[in-house]
Amino acid sequence: MTHVVTEQCVHCKFAECVTYCPVACFREADTFLVIEPEECIDCGNCVEACPADAIYPEAELPPDLQPSLEWNARLAPGLPLATSRVEPLPDGEAWRGRPGKWHTLPPDRAPGSL
């Protein structure tokens, strides 16, 4: 099992989760983070650290967020490792909690099942 970053990270990227991860499984894109599923040890530290409620255990993903599994697995290998706290995006607070953020991403960064 793994933990999964969902669309609630998009355009926020608060990234407190990165500092709580004992195995450095987070990868950084320009407007979001994802988790490398092969590296995640399923400790759950990131869930409590995320102020956007953007991270779920794989087994607890709501049906509407299931595309997050594919999204994390596909993008993580091609993104750089996030090893220290990343500054949140300047307009992150304005994006917090908004639905439908995947549709704001370029097609190559959006989940394939949209």
N, C-alpha and C positions, 0 to 999 in steps of 0.2 A: 504494500500500500504506500501511498504518497500523500502529501498535502498539495493543494492546488490553488494557485492564484486565479482569481476570477476577474471579470470585467470591472469590478469596483476599484481596482488598482489603476485602471486606465485614466490618464490625465490627472491623477493624484500623486502616485508614487511617493507616498510618505516614507516608506522604506525602513521604519523602525525594526521590522522583521529581520532585516539583514544582520543586525547586531546580535540578535537572539539565536541565530542559527549556528549550532555547533559544528556543522559539516560544510558550510559554505555552498549551499545548493541553489542560491538565488542567482539569476542572470538578469542583466539590466538592458532594457531597450530605452529609447528616447523618452517615452511617456508612460512606461509601466515596467513592472518586474514580472518574471515567471520563475517557476521552480523546476529544476532539472530532476525529473522523477527518478532517474537512476541513482542520484546522489542523496535524495531525501531519506532520512532514517525514521520519519514518521513520529518525531518527538512531540510535535505540537506547540513548541515554544513560539513559533511565528504567529499562531492564531491569536493568542492573547496580546501580542505586541502590535498587531495591525489596527490602527485607528479607523480604517475605512471598512473593517469587517470584510475584507476581500479574500481571505484565505480559509479554506475548508479542508477537512480530511476527505480524501477521495470517497469514502463510504457514505459521507453525509452531504454530498453535493446535491442541491435541489435539482429537479429535472430541467429547469430552464437554464441551469449553469453547466450542464453536462458537456457542452462544447469546450469548456475550460480544460478538460483532460487532454484533448487533442492539441489545443492551443499551446499549453505548457510543453508537452512532449515534442512538438514540432519546432517551436521557436528556441527553446533553451539551448540546444547544442550549438546554435549559430550566434549566440549572444555572449558578450563578455561577462566574466564572473563579477558579481557585486560582493565585495569583501568588507566594506565598511559602510557606515551610515551614509546614505545618499541624501542630498538636499531635496526636499519635496518640491514639486513644481510650483511656481509662483501663484498659479490660479487653482491649485489643488483643492483648497477649501470650497471653491465655487463648484467644483465637479463632484465633491463627496456626496455619495448616495444617489446620484443620477442614474436612471436606468438607460439601457440602450447605447452604452459607450462603445461597444465593439463596432458599431456601424460608423463610428467616427475615424476608425483606423484604415490605413491603406489596405487594399485587398490581400497583399502578401503578409500582412501582420494580423489580419482578422482570422478568427476560427474558420476552418474550412467548411463547416456545416451550416454556415449562415446563409 
